[in-house]
Amino acid sequence: MLGSKEIKQGFIIDRLTNSILNTVSGDSFQTEVIRLGKSDLKYIATSKEWNFNWKEEYDEIRKEVYKIDQPL
């Protein structure tokens, strides 16, 4: 893709489950995959800790962006 750059993340997805599993401790945390809403951007888009441009991806009309949420 012209103008794109590779972004490396600091984690590995080794299997898909309905939860986040800590492979070291064995702890499991139930999760839901939910489509990202515009109101979510104010909480995550300003963080400098992400190697992902949430706002740019959200604004891309041909894409859908999802978040992983932990239900209460």
Biopython code that builds the backbone (N, CA, C, O; Angstrom):
import numpy as np
from Bio.PDB.StructureBuilder import StructureBuilder

atoms = [
    (1, "MET", "N", (0.824, -1.179, 0.000)),
    (1, "MET", "CA", (0.000, 0.000, 0.000)),
    (1, "MET", "C", (0.869, 1.245, 0.000)),
    (1, "MET", "O", (1.787, 1.366, 0.812)),
    (2, "LEU", "N", (0.594, 2.140, -0.878)),
    (2, "LEU", "CA", (1.360, 3.372, -0.967)),
    (2, "LEU", "C", (1.079, 4.261, 0.236)),
    (2, "LEU", "O", (-0.082, 4.508, 0.563)),
    (3, "GLY", "N", (2.107, 4.736, 0.888)),
    (3, "GLY", "CA", (1.961, 5.639, 2.013)),
    (3, "GLY", "C", (1.677, 4.959, 3.350)),
    (3, "GLY", "O", (1.525, 5.636, 4.367)),
    (4, "SER", "N", (1.604, 3.648, 3.356)),
    (4, "SER", "CA", (1.352, 2.973, 4.633)),
    (4, "SER", "C", (2.679, 2.585, 5.265)),
    (4, "SER", "O", (3.711, 2.512, 4.598)),
    (5, "LYS", "N", (2.624, 2.337, 6.574)),
    (5, "LYS", "CA", (3.827, 1.914, 7.259)),
    (5, "LYS", "C", (3.485, 0.735, 8.159)),
    (5, "LYS", "O", (2.356, 0.608, 8.633)),
    (6, "GLU", "N", (4.455, -0.111, 8.384)),
    (6, "GLU", "CA", (4.264, -1.266, 9.243)),
    (6, "GLU", "C", (4.368, -0.830, 10.690)),
    (6, "GLU", "O", (5.294, -0.113, 11.070)),
    (7, "ILE", "N", (3.404, -1.269, 11.502)),
    (7, "ILE", "CA", (3.404, -0.959, 12.921)),
    (7, "ILE", "C", (3.476, -2.278, 13.669)),
    (7, "ILE", "O", (2.607, -3.135, 13.509)),
    (8, "LYS", "N", (4.500, -2.444, 14.479)),
    (8, "LYS", "CA", (4.666, -3.680, 15.231)),
    (8, "LYS", "C", (4.078, -3.511, 16.622)),
    (8, "LYS", "O", (4.291, -2.494, 17.282)),
    (9, "GLN", "N", (3.329, -4.529, 17.060)),
    (9, "GLN", "CA", (2.713, -4.520, 18.385)),
    (9, "GLN", "C", (3.546, -5.375, 19.331)),
    (9, "GLN", "O", (4.308, -6.235, 18.889)),
    (10, "GLY", "N", (3.403, -5.144, 20.610)),
    (10, "GLY", "CA", (4.187, -5.857, 21.610)),
    (10, "GLY", "C", (3.477, -7.073, 22.180)),
    (10, "GLY", "O", (3.673, -7.413, 23.347)),
    (11, "PHE", "N", (2.661, -7.730, 21.377)),
    (11, "PHE", "CA", (1.969, -8.925, 21.845)),
    (11, "PHE", "C", (1.771, -9.885, 20.689)),
    (11, "PHE", "O", (1.911, -9.513, 19.524)),
    (12, "ILE", "N", (1.444, -11.122, 21.024)),
    (12, "ILE", "CA", (1.211, -12.157, 20.018)),
    (12, "ILE", "C", (-0.171, -12.742, 20.254)),
    (12, "ILE", "O", (-0.518, -13.083, 21.384)),
    (13, "ILE", "N", (-0.957, -12.858, 19.200)),
    (13, "ILE", "CA", (-2.241, -13.548, 19.286)),
    (13, "ILE", "C", (-1.974, -14.994, 18.910)),
    (13, "ILE", "O", (-1.674, -15.302, 17.756)),
    (14, "ASP", "N", (-2.085, -15.892, 19.906)),
    (14, "ASP", "CA", (-1.764, -17.289, 19.633)),
    (14, "ASP", "C", (-3.008, -18.155, 19.469)),
    (14, "ASP", "O", (-2.921, -19.277, 18.971)),
    (15, "ARG", "N", (-4.158, -17.645, 19.881)),
    (15, "ARG", "CA", (-5.428, -18.328, 19.621)),
    (15, "ARG", "C", (-6.570, -17.358, 19.892)),
    (15, "ARG", "O", (-6.429, -16.420, 20.678)),
    (16, "LEU", "N", (-7.699, -17.593, 19.235)),
    (16, "LEU", "CA", (-8.863, -16.735, 19.412)),
    (16, "LEU", "C", (-9.833, -17.410, 20.371)),
    (16, "LEU", "O", (-10.216, -18.564, 20.181)),
    (17, "THR", "N", (-10.225, -16.667, 21.410)),
    (17, "THR", "CA", (-11.149, -17.174, 22.419)),
    (17, "THR", "C", (-12.143, -16.068, 22.754)),
    (17, "THR", "O", (-12.050, -14.967, 22.211)),
    (18, "ASN", "N", (-13.086, -16.348, 23.637)),
    (18, "ASN", "CA", (-14.034, -15.338, 24.114)),
    (18, "ASN", "C", (-13.506, -14.619, 25.341)),
    (18, "ASN", "O", (-14.264, -13.978, 26.069)),
    (19, "SER", "N", (-12.223, -14.724, 25.568)),
    (19, "SER", "CA", (-11.631, -14.085, 26.737)),
    (19, "SER", "C", (-10.168, -13.763, 26.459)),
    (19, "SER", "O", (-9.568, -14.238, 25.496)),
    (20, "ILE", "N", (-9.626, -12.940, 27.339)),
    (20, "ILE", "CA", (-8.184, -12.702, 27.319)),
    (20, "ILE", "C", (-7.585, -13.677, 28.313)),
    (20, "ILE", "O", (-8.008, -13.736, 29.467)),
    (21, "LEU", "N", (-6.615, -14.430, 27.871)),
    (21, "LEU", "CA", (-6.006, -15.451, 28.707)),
    (21, "LEU", "C", (-4.549, -15.103, 28.945)),
    (21, "LEU", "O", (-3.770, -14.944, 28.005)),
    (22, "ASN", "N", (-4.190, -14.985, 30.222)),
    (22, "ASN", "CA", (-2.797, -14.773, 30.592)),
    (22, "ASN", "C", (-2.140, -16.153, 30.564)),
    (22, "ASN", "O", (-2.408, -16.991, 31.424)),
    (23, "THR", "N", (-1.291, -16.381, 29.584)),
    (23, "THR", "CA", (-0.704, -17.713, 29.428)),
    (23, "THR", "C", (0.320, -18.046, 30.506)),
    (23, "THR", "O", (0.670, -19.213, 30.678)),
    (24, "VAL", "N", (0.805, -17.050, 31.231)),
    (24, "VAL", "CA", (1.754, -17.294, 32.313)),
    (24, "VAL", "C", (1.019, -17.737, 33.579)),
    (24, "VAL", "O", (1.373, -18.748, 34.186)),
    (25, "SER", "N", (-0.011, -16.972, 33.974)),
    (25, "SER", "CA", (-0.722, -17.261, 35.224)),
    (25, "SER", "C", (-1.939, -18.165, 35.034)),
    (25, "SER", "O", (-2.397, -18.803, 35.981)),
    (26, "GLY", "N", (-2.458, -18.217, 33.809)),
    (26, "GLY", "CA", (-3.666, -18.991, 33.547)),
    (26, "GLY", "C", (-4.950, -18.217, 33.818)),
    (26, "GLY", "O", (-6.043, -18.742, 33.603)),
    (27, "ASP", "N", (-4.833, -16.965, 34.291)),
    (27, "ASP", "CA", (-6.014, -16.141, 34.538)),
    (27, "ASP", "C", (-6.743, -15.869, 33.234)),
    (27, "ASP", "O", (-6.119, -15.660, 32.194)),
    (28, "SER", "N", (-8.072, -15.873, 33.299)),
    (28, "SER", "CA", (-8.904, -15.630, 32.129)),
    (28, "SER", "C", (-9.867, -14.489, 32.431)),
    (28, "SER", "O", (-10.438, -14.441, 33.520)),
    (29, "PHE", "N", (-10.056, -13.573, 31.489)),
    (29, "PHE", "CA", (-10.921, -12.424, 31.654)),
    (29, "PHE", "C", (-11.914, -12.404, 30.494)),
    (29, "PHE", "O", (-11.521, -12.261, 29.336)),
    (30, "GLN", "N", (-13.209, -12.549, 30.811)),
    (30, "GLN", "CA", (-14.239, -12.542, 29.780)),
    (30, "GLN", "C", (-14.217, -11.205, 29.048)),
    (30, "GLN", "O", (-13.991, -10.162, 29.660)),
    (31, "THR", "N", (-14.449, -11.237, 27.756)),
    (31, "THR", "CA", (-14.420, -10.032, 26.936)),
    (31, "THR", "C", (-15.561, -10.036, 25.939)),
    (31, "THR", "O", (-16.162, -11.071, 25.652)),
    (32, "GLU", "N", (-15.842, -8.863, 25.423)),
    (32, "GLU", "CA", (-16.792, -8.681, 24.324)),
    (32, "GLU", "C", (-16.087, -7.860, 23.254)),
    (32, "GLU", "O", (-15.315, -6.954, 23.567)),
    (33, "VAL", "N", (-16.351, -8.175, 22.000)),
    (33, "VAL", "CA", (-15.825, -7.385, 20.890)),
    (33, "VAL", "C", (-16.961, -6.487, 20.427)),
    (33, "VAL", "O", (-18.013, -6.962, 19.999)),
    (34, "ILE", "N", (-16.731, -5.176, 20.519)),
    (34, "ILE", "CA", (-17.764, -4.190, 20.247)),
    (34, "ILE", "C", (-17.230, -3.173, 19.242)),
    (34, "ILE", "O", (-16.060, -2.795, 19.291)),
    (35, "ARG", "N", (-18.095, -2.735, 18.335)),
    (35, "ARG", "CA", (-17.681, -1.715, 17.369)),
    (35, "ARG", "C", (-17.355, -0.417, 18.109)),
    (35, "ARG", "O", (-18.108, 0.014, 18.983)),
    (36, "LEU", "N", (-16.245, 0.188, 17.757)),
    (36, "LEU", "CA", (-15.789, 1.427, 18.381)),
    (36, "LEU", "C", (-16.728, 2.563, 18.007)),
    (36, "LEU", "O", (-17.081, 2.726, 16.839)),
    (37, "GLY", "N", (-17.132, 3.349, 18.999)),
    (37, "GLY", "CA", (-17.972, 4.521, 18.766)),
    (37, "GLY", "C", (-17.148, 5.791, 18.827)),
    (37, "GLY", "O", (-16.063, 5.812, 19.407)),
    (38, "LYS", "N", (-17.665, 6.841, 18.229)),
    (38, "LYS", "CA", (-16.943, 8.117, 18.212)),
    (38, "LYS", "C", (-16.637, 8.597, 19.629)),
    (38, "LYS", "O", (-15.579, 9.177, 19.870)),
    (39, "SER", "N", (-17.553, 8.361, 20.565)),
    (39, "SER", "CA", (-17.335, 8.806, 21.955)),
    (39, "SER", "C", (-16.173, 8.061, 22.615)),
    (39, "SER", "O", (-15.585, 8.569, 23.569)),
    (40, "ASP", "N", (-15.832, 6.860, 22.120)),
    (40, "ASP", "CA", (-14.697, 6.105, 22.668)),
    (40, "ASP", "C", (-13.361, 6.772, 22.345)),
    (40, "ASP", "O", (-12.389, 6.605, 23.082)),
    (41, "LEU", "N", (-13.311, 7.517, 21.257)),
    (41, "LEU", "CA", (-12.044, 8.108, 20.803)),
    (41, "LEU", "C", (-11.452, 9.068, 21.829)),
    (41, "LEU", "O", (-10.231, 9.157, 21.952)),
    (42, "LYS", "N", (-12.290, 9.783, 22.561)),
    (42, "LYS", "CA", (-11.746, 10.760, 23.521)),
    (42, "LYS", "C", (-10.983, 10.079, 24.654)),
    (42, "LYS", "O", (-10.153, 10.713, 25.306)),
    (43, "TYR", "N", (-11.249, 8.807, 24.895)),
    (43, "TYR", "CA", (-10.556, 8.079, 25.952)),
    (43, "TYR", "C", (-9.272, 7.418, 25.477)),
    (43, "TYR", "O", (-8.350, 7.217, 26.267)),
    (44, "ILE", "N", (-9.203, 7.079, 24.202)),
    (44, "ILE", "CA", (-8.040, 6.310, 23.741)),
    (44, "ILE", "C", (-7.174, 7.015, 22.711)),
    (44, "ILE", "O", (-5.975, 6.748, 22.634)),
    (45, "ALA", "N", (-7.751, 7.906, 21.922)),
    (45, "ALA", "CA", (-7.016, 8.503, 20.800)),
    (45, "ALA", "C", (-5.914, 9.451, 21.240)),
    (45, "ALA", "O", (-4.983, 9.698, 20.474)),
    (46, "THR", "N", (-5.991, 9.982, 22.438)),
    (46, "THR", "CA", (-4.986, 10.952, 22.887)),
    (46, "THR", "C", (-3.801, 10.299, 23.590)),
    (46, "THR", "O", (-2.803, 10.964, 23.869)),
    (47, "SER", "N", (-3.902, 9.014, 23.876)),
    (47, "SER", "CA", (-2.815, 8.332, 24.575)),
    (47, "SER", "C", (-1.605, 8.159, 23.663)),
    (47, "SER", "O", (-1.740, 7.763, 22.505)),
    (48, "LYS", "N", (-0.438, 8.456, 24.189)),
    (48, "LYS", "CA", (0.812, 8.293, 23.429)),
    (48, "LYS", "C", (1.325, 6.861, 23.507)),
    (48, "LYS", "O", (2.324, 6.526, 22.869)),
    (49, "GLU", "N", (0.651, 6.012, 24.283)),
    (49, "GLU", "CA", (1.114, 4.639, 24.491)),
    (49, "GLU", "C", (0.723, 3.693, 23.360)),
    (49, "GLU", "O", (1.233, 2.575, 23.295)),
    (50, "TRP", "N", (-0.167, 4.115, 22.473)),
    (50, "TRP", "CA", (-0.615, 3.254, 21.384)),
    (50, "TRP", "C", (0.309, 3.356, 20.173)),
    (50, "TRP", "O", (0.768, 4.442, 19.820)),
    (51, "ASN", "N", (0.574, 2.223, 19.546)),
    (51, "ASN", "CA", (1.257, 2.188, 18.250)),
    (51, "ASN", "C", (0.205, 1.995, 17.167)),
    (51, "ASN", "O", (0.385, 1.198, 16.246)),
    (52, "PHE", "N", (-0.881, 2.725, 17.288)),
    (52, "PHE", "CA", (-2.043, 2.588, 16.422)),
    (52, "PHE", "C", (-2.768, 3.915, 16.422)),
    (52, "PHE", "O", (-3.036, 4.467, 17.489)),
    (53, "ASN", "N", (-3.090, 4.435, 15.267)),
    (53, "ASN", "CA", (-3.797, 5.707, 15.195)),
    (53, "ASN", "C", (-5.297, 5.431, 15.135)),
    (53, "ASN", "O", (-5.861, 5.244, 14.057)),
    (54, "TRP", "N", (-5.935, 5.409, 16.307)),
    (54, "TRP", "CA", (-7.355, 5.073, 16.412)),
    (54, "TRP", "C", (-8.220, 6.026, 15.604)),
    (54, "TRP", "O", (-9.120, 5.583, 14.891)),
    (55, "LYS", "N", (-7.967, 7.323, 15.702)),
    (55, "LYS", "CA", (-8.800, 8.311, 15.005)),
    (55, "LYS", "C", (-8.673, 8.161, 13.502)),
    (55, "LYS", "O", (-9.675, 8.202, 12.789)),
    (56, "GLU", "N", (-7.461, 7.990, 13.013)),
    (56, "GLU", "CA", (-7.251, 7.834, 11.573)),
    (56, "GLU", "C", (-7.986, 6.593, 11.063)),
    (56, "GLU", "O", (-8.622, 6.642, 10.010)),
    (57, "GLU", "N", (-7.906, 5.506, 11.784)),
    (57, "GLU", "CA", (-8.588, 4.277, 11.378)),
    (57, "GLU", "C", (-10.105, 4.436, 11.467)),
    (57, "GLU", "O", (-10.828, 3.954, 10.594)),
    (58, "TYR", "N", (-10.592, 5.105, 12.511)),
    (58, "TYR", "CA", (-12.023, 5.323, 12.677)),
    (58, "TYR", "C", (-12.581, 6.198, 11.549)),
    (58, "TYR", "O", (-13.683, 5.959, 11.056)),
    (59, "ASP", "N", (-11.816, 7.202, 11.153)),
    (59, "ASP", "CA", (-12.262, 8.126, 10.108)),
    (59, "ASP", "C", (-12.226, 7.515, 8.704)),
    (59, "ASP", "O", (-12.838, 8.052, 7.781)),
    (60, "GLU", "N", (-11.522, 6.412, 8.542)),
    (60, "GLU", "CA", (-11.445, 5.745, 7.234)),
    (60, "GLU", "C", (-12.800, 5.106, 6.941)),
    (60, "GLU", "O", (-13.198, 4.143, 7.597)),
    (61, "ILE", "N", (-13.497, 5.646, 5.958)),
    (61, "ILE", "CA", (-14.881, 5.247, 5.691)),
    (61, "ILE", "C", (-15.030, 3.782, 5.272)),
    (61, "ILE", "O", (-16.098, 3.195, 5.450)),
    (62, "ARG", "N", (-13.986, 3.197, 4.726)),
    (62, "ARG", "CA", (-14.064, 1.807, 4.257)),
    (62, "ARG", "C", (-13.749, 0.789, 5.352)),
    (62, "ARG", "O", (-13.739, -0.415, 5.100)),
    (63, "LYS", "N", (-13.494, 1.270, 6.557)),
    (63, "LYS", "CA", (-13.093, 0.366, 7.641)),
    (63, "LYS", "C", (-14.076, 0.431, 8.799)),
    (63, "LYS", "O", (-14.755, 1.437, 9.004)),
    (64, "GLU", "N", (-14.137, -0.658, 9.549)),
    (64, "GLU", "CA", (-14.842, -0.696, 10.822)),
    (64, "GLU", "C", (-13.802, -0.996, 11.889)),
    (64, "GLU", "O", (-12.970, -1.887, 11.715)),
    (65, "VAL", "N", (-13.845, -0.263, 12.984)),
    (65, "VAL", "CA", (-12.874, -0.445, 14.062)),
    (65, "VAL", "C", (-13.619, -0.999, 15.277)),
    (65, "VAL", "O", (-14.687, -0.513, 15.648)),
    (66, "TYR", "N", (-13.034, -2.016, 15.878)),
    (66, "TYR", "CA", (-13.644, -2.671, 17.029)),
    (66, "TYR", "C", (-12.740, -2.551, 18.248)),
    (66, "TYR", "O", (-11.530, -2.356, 18.132)),
    (67, "LYS", "N", (-13.351, -2.673, 19.408)),
    (67, "LYS", "CA", (-12.608, -2.652, 20.661)),
    (67, "LYS", "C", (-12.938, -3.927, 21.444)),
    (67, "LYS", "O", (-13.990, -4.535, 21.245)),
    (68, "ILE", "N", (-12.049, -4.309, 22.309)),
    (68, "ILE", "CA", (-12.296, -5.419, 23.217)),
    (68, "ILE", "C", (-12.659, -4.800, 24.557)),
    (68, "ILE", "O", (-11.923, -3.970, 25.091)),
    (69, "ASP", "N", (-13.801, -5.212, 25.093)),
    (69, "ASP", "CA", (-14.302, -4.640, 26.329)),
    (69, "ASP", "C", (-14.512, -5.753, 27.344)),
    (69, "ASP", "O", (-14.843, -6.881, 26.979)),
    (70, "GLN", "N", (-14.324, -5.439, 28.591)),
    (70, "GLN", "CA", (-14.564, -6.402, 29.653)),
    (70, "GLN", "C", (-15.917, -6.071, 30.276)),
    (70, "GLN", "O", (-16.071, -5.012, 30.884)),
    (71, "PRO", "N", (-16.915, -6.977, 30.132)),
    (71, "PRO", "CA", (-18.244, -6.678, 30.684)),
    (71, "PRO", "C", (-18.197, -6.589, 32.197)),
    (71, "PRO", "O", (-17.370, -7.223, 32.853)),
    (72, "LEU", "N", (-19.110, -5.781, 32.738)),
    (72, "LEU", "CA", (-19.181, -5.592, 34.199)),
    (72, "LEU", "C", (-19.853, -6.763, 34.860)),
    (72, "LEU", "O", (-20.002, -6.781, 36.082)),
]
sb = StructureBuilder()
sb.init_structure("model")
sb.init_model(0)
sb.init_chain("A")
sb.init_seg("    ")
for serial, (resi, resn, name, xyz) in enumerate(atoms, 1):
    if name == "N":
        sb.init_residue(resn, " ", resi, " ")
    sb.init_atom(name, np.array(xyz, "f"), 0.0, 1.0, " ", f" {name:<3s}", serial, name[0])
structure = sb.get_structure()
